[in-house]
């Protein structure tokens, strides 16, 4: 069996996955964010490890019979983060995570000069797109931006850094003592040549653009490579047998694509997690610069997937929960769902735009802000809860248009996964708003950690990708209600108009 670990942004999970990709047992624990006075968003890598250790111990308490069957560990983690470590593997301060925008001015200086298009030097942009499939995000949320920020704002830490690692790769360092990454994990550093998904490596021109030395970054391997044995000290601390293999693994977006069960090309899924995305595996490399979307190397070696992200989805519910309750009850999300069910489609005229920390796709705008519109005295918790669910769904419709344009086909059904996918009401709203069949996957909140375990099973040679689709079963299917879809068509036009107004105000 595989011990699968998922270091999410707000939740850490551990699960046992069978040799055939089946989810057998799991546990989880929430973790917080550190907001710095200068606008940064960080987490403590030591807390990551302590939380993982606690979750693993609790897993064995609840399923002690599985512990001795573990033969591999496979990690996934939040993508687009940066941990600066010294030569001994010790973190040099907190990790900078994907929500951090302090590197935006550094990216602007890197990408901009005459002649330019949307802030990018045309010659460099052409090279980035040709080699990588995209270009550094102006929002400053990519790992390259984090590194450039450290070079400017914390030069002592920058000089002391032996390697800059993604969060997943830091976990693997703690597990094996090796500084390593996978082909697809490093894509958002914009320094790898991704033209051939089976032969990816750092490119000297891209390193020169970034001002980075090759030795500052980890060696690259396929996601299914075996990195080495679990360190004896970790095996002892976690109660695992000696000789357990550690798989290189893949980041959360890539693992989710696997765990959704959409393993063949154009089998789409939508994730409703802290953020949201709509994706599928595809057989080509393609870029849409206008909509900030591209195909990048997938977690399945030799494949591509459509990469995009909408910044806040489940995070909007987290925000609303904090608005409703100073000390949220244990069943807060169920109560929010029940409130929303009391309100009719359209939320009695109340609207919500989910751009609480800006937006990334299909527009890149870190300054846009959302919230409620059309609030009146007769609106209460029911309308507010319904409006939040609908606002996220309408934003996802905007994204779906961009994804289908890139895929050059209609995508249906769409597998729904993530913590938010546990809500049948939200699944129906999404089906109505997108006018697509929605498949609610079983244990949808576990898709990412399940994907990490499925990848681990393939890496160990116990199964192959063609046999894994049944490991992600469908729990329920939702079809669009034509009357509701007509209503959401009108609300969607209003939603897009609202963005145009708010984007003008945010400049």
Buried (B, 14 or more C-beta within 10 A) or exposed (E): BBBBBBBBBBBBBBBBBBBEBBBBBBBBEEBEEEEEEEEBBBBBBEBBBEBBBBBBBBBBEEBEEBBEBBBBBBBBBBBBBBBBBEEEBEBBBBBBBBBBBBBBBBBBEBBBEEEBEEEBBEEBBEBBBEBBBBBBBBBBBBBBBBBBBBBBBBEEBBEBBBBBBBBBBBBBBBBBBBBBBBBBBBBBBBBBBBEEBEEBBBBEEBBEBBEBEEEBBBEBBBBBBBBBBBBEEBBEEBBBEEEBBBBBBBBBBBBBBBBBBBBEBBBBBBBBBBBBBBBBBBEEBBBBBEBBBBBBBBBBBEBBBBBBBBBBBBBBBBBBBEEBEEEBEEEBBEBBBBBBBEBEBBBBEBBBBBBBBBBBBBBBBBBBBBBBBBBEEEBEBBBBBBBBBBBBBBBBBBBBBBBBBBBEEEBBBBBBBBBBBBBBBBBBBBBBBBBBEBBBBBBBBBBBBBBBBBBBBBBBEBBEBEBBBEBBEEBEEBEBBEEBBEBBEEBBEEBEEBBEEBBEEBE
